[in-house]
Amino acid sequence: MSVLRFAFGSPGAGFYGAELLQAQNTAEAGRSDASHSEASLAKAATVLSIEGVSLSFGGVTALSNIDLDVRQGETRAIIGPNGAGKSSLINIISGVYRPDSGRIRIGAASFAHVPTQKLARLGVARTFQNLGLFKGLTVLENVMTAREHANTSTFIGQLLATPSARRQEQAARERAERVLSFLHLTEVRDRLTGTLPYGLQKRVELARALAATPRILLLDEPMAGMTATEKNEMADFVRAVRAEFGTTIILIEHDIGVVMDLSDRVAVLDYGRKIADGTPSQILEDQAVIDAYLGVAHENEDGEGI
């Protein structure tokens, strides 16, 4: 039975079923281009890998023996129903959580617990599911904070505005200005961030992450709470980031259509376990994925749903 029948011919299909259908149509339209992309990515180096990672909270398993690899230059999505463990995995990659077991490899470095204070120097930046901006700072000031890891000036040097401190501040400002221009935020650069509409604040958070010049960008639900127009704009910016900077992107997002349109490969989590991993077209036809999202029974031997 195809995903089309599950989308509209099964009880409880509803919203997620419609999204799966739309995503499948998008995947079908782009399949010829995808084959070339897949061949290129297959030769790309692995820039991040997760090996046998498990995590629990008070006896409740959040992640169980997760393996995942991310190749240079790809957009790697992680999806799953609410509570599947997606954000926990991002928090392990970024060092917010320490896993109970397993290793995280970033480039040539291997960690049982990723040191958060070294994340920027490892070439990793992230956005947050819930906005982590300084609402009382201007947009420019928020974005400039991403360059703190590159600032080698002492507190006294900054206080006295030594030549070295001035040069570093100027470099941070120039990088921030370039990113703001790239994301069409120049017009609001001097606005207090807390006064901006929600969709623009999400874009400011993306700008702050990009200002750190990351090799790997972790996007935790970058389109959550956005209107359809804002989602489309953000999706275009995510594509542009990869095209312009060659950034490797790890994406968590609930909008299945957006995920399938943006991603090279998709891993699916359900109840803390990885149940599928492959290209968007492979994921859309995977029975375990369909069941996880739609909660429907498998076919019986006669080909009828049970």
C-alpha positions, -999 to 999 in steps of 0.1 A, spaced: 0 0 0 14 34 -10 17 65 13 -11 80 -8 -36 55 5 -24 59 40 -27 97 36 -64 97 26 -77 62 29 -70 54 65 -86 65 98 -68 92 116 -47 103 86 -58 140 88 -32 167 89 -1 146 88 -15 126 60 -20 157 39 16 168 46 30 134 37 11 135 4 24 170 -4 59 160 6 58 129 -17 47 150 -47 76 174 -40 101 145 -37 88 129 -70 93 162 -88 129 166 -77 140 129 -79 162 134 -110 181 162 -94 184 142 -62 202 113 -79 231 136 -88 232 152 -54 232 118 -37 261 106 -58 281 137 -48 273 134 -11 282 98 -10 318 109 -17 318 136 9 337 133 42 318 127 74 320 159 95 299 147 125 289 113 138 270 99 167 278 64 178 257 44 202 243 74 221 217 67 248 201 92 272 176 88 300 159 111 325 149 95 358 145 61 343 126 74 312 145 66 280 149 97 258 173 81 233 184 45 228 216 35 210 214 61 183 239 61 154 239 89 129 264 104 105 265 138 88 284 144 56 301 176 46 278 201 28 246 182 32 213 191 48 206 163 73 171 163 88 160 146 120 122 142 123 97 123 144 65 128 164 65 149 196 86 134 223 106 113 199 140 126 212 149 151 184 157 180 206 175 158 231 198 147 203 205 183 193 213 191 229 237 162 231 255 174 199 258 209 213 269 198 248 238 208 267 232 172 277 257 145 286 247 112 272 246 81 294 267 62 268 281 67 233 305 91 215 301 122 195 327 129 168 331 164 154 357 165 127 388 147 142 377 152 178 358 126 198 338 133 230 318 115 256 304 149 264 308 178 239 323 208 257 298 236 252 324 263 258 344 250 228 315 246 205 322 277 184 358 268 181 348 233 169 329 251 141 294 244 154 266 269 159 229 264 167 195 281 170 170 272 196 134 259 195 125 287 219 142 320 210 175 326 229 179 362 219 188 392 241 155 411 238 170 444 252 198 445 227 196 458 192 196 433 163 232 442 154 243 438 190 227 404 192 244 392 161 278 406 172 277 385 204 283 354 182 319 367 177 329 366 213 347 333 208 371 350 184 378 379 208 412 376 224 413 410 240 414 412 278 387 431 297 412 459 304 421 460 267 384 464 258 379 490 285 408 511 273 399 505 236 434 493 227 442 490 190 438 452 192 405 455 209 393 480 183 403 458 154 385 428 168 354 448 175 355 462 139 359 427 125 329 415 145 308 444 134 317 438 97 309 401 99 276 409 116 268 436 90 275 411 61 252 385 77 224 410 83 226 421 47 225 384 35 194 377 55 177 411 46 178 424 81 198 456 75 167 478 78 161 466 114 197 465 125 192 493 151 158 481 164 156 464 198 152 427 191 123 423 215 102 448 194 104 428 162 77 404 149 82 368 159 92 357 123 119 384 122 132 374 156 137 338 143 157 352 114 178 373 138 186 341 156 197 325 124 219 356 117 236 353 151 244 316 144 258 324 110 279 353 124 300 326 142 311 313 107 301 277 115 310 247 95 280 229 110 247 246 117 222 231 141 187 243 134 162 233 161 127 240 146 136 272 129 101 276 115 81 268 146 52 292 151 57 309 117 30 318 91 31 300 57 47 330 41 74 332 69 81 295 65 87 299 28 110 328 34 130 310 60 133 279 38 147 301 11 173 315 35 183 280 47 189 270 11 209 302 5 231 296 35 241 262 22 246 275 -14 266 306 -3 287 293 25 288 255 19 275 251 55 265 216 67 230 218 82 214 196 107 177 204 107 149 195 131 115 206 118 79 195 122 67 207 88 73 175 67 69 193 34 97 217 43 119 189 55 115 168 24 121 198 2 153 210 20 170 177 30 194 154 14 189 127 40 164 122 68 166 102 100 134 94 118 131 90 156 102 75 175 101 69 212 139 76 214 148 50 187 159 55 151 133 37 130 144 49 95 172 67 77 175 75 40 167 99 13 134 119 14 117 96 -12 128 65 8 115 79 40 81 88 25 76 52 15 88 37 47 61 17 65 75 24 100 75 61 93 40 61 81 28 42 111 47 65 135 31 96 120 -4 83 112 -9 56 138 -23 31 113 -21 -7 111 0 -26 86 -16 -44 57 -27 -80 62 -18 -107 38 -49 -101 16 -38 -65 11 -66 -49 32 -59 -27 61 -66 -41 96 
